[in-house]
Amino acid sequence: MTRVFWSHRDGEDCLRIEGVGESVTVEVRPYSAPAIEGLPSMAGRLVRDDGSADFVPRFAFAEGTPYSVVVGGVDVAVLTRPRPDVQATTEVIGIFPTSTEVPRNLLRLYIWFSAQMSEGYVADHVRIVDVGGHEMVGVLLPSEHELWDGGRRRLTVLLDPARIKRGLVSHHEVGYPLAPGTSFRLVVDDTFCDARGIPLRGGAERHYEVGALERRRVEPDRWALTVPSSHTKEALSVAFERPLDHGLLTRCLRVTDRGGQLVDGAPEVAPEERSWRFTPREPWVARPHALVIDPLLEDLAGNSLSRVFDRDLTDAEDEPVEPVPRTIEFCPR
């Protein structure tokens, strides 16, 4: 995989291109809109070093200007030269799941940033590495469409579903992306730029141990509720029997009153995604309430209330059921 980022060589600013052979051509030119073609390559020297190359321009890179890097005749990256008077302020504020052990058939991870990020560079700056720091090729889903939320602050990182789902060709030919009993790290490079073209304040990573396969539907009947006292603002606490998907937990649980109206309050996902708390804005009333669970809620392996993601196509027990909301009733004491 080719990676491109800003660097220094012999005291000069340069663009470092990793993953290029000795005979592969490398050019750098000012980036232009599609309607403007024919801009010449920049003058400069290319210093090659063991599968990498540093492009040092004859004339300094212009601050705030985007540059296109062409490797072997193919545009591989567009990077904007940061302005030195603009400090790096964006950082990674969370990597999920936060549980230290994940199932072998883990489906997705999330990365939260403190500000809007640039788009189109995830493959260059987010990777899965093994215990020795080597990139685990083929683990992540190859896709030209990055999975950002609307504000481009939360990135969803998908492991290749075709290697996870039994019955698919990739699963039979290559197998699961992760191996039980091993460990890996999700790494975010500090050269990943935010929407202003400024690199992150620092890189980030999270370490995981790979456990057994998880092939069960999400089972609310096995959850444990700690019911709050009436006339207080104590939190309703819900403990799960396994870690659940952080992104879906933030929107798939809600509390309603006896009339089915939403109770206003503040939900909170606890560390390791093994429990959830809801603190009401007004004191609880000693009347029946309900925890309503959206059938879209999933665990770390993509299993929901209605279906097993990595299901055995020959097992009738794994057949999907109707995706309907579930409720757990409770009454403040």
Order of alpha helices (4+ residues) and beta strands (2+ residues): beta-beta-beta-beta-beta-beta-beta-beta-beta-beta-alpha-beta-beta-beta-alpha-alpha-beta-beta-beta-beta-alpha-beta-beta-beta-beta-beta
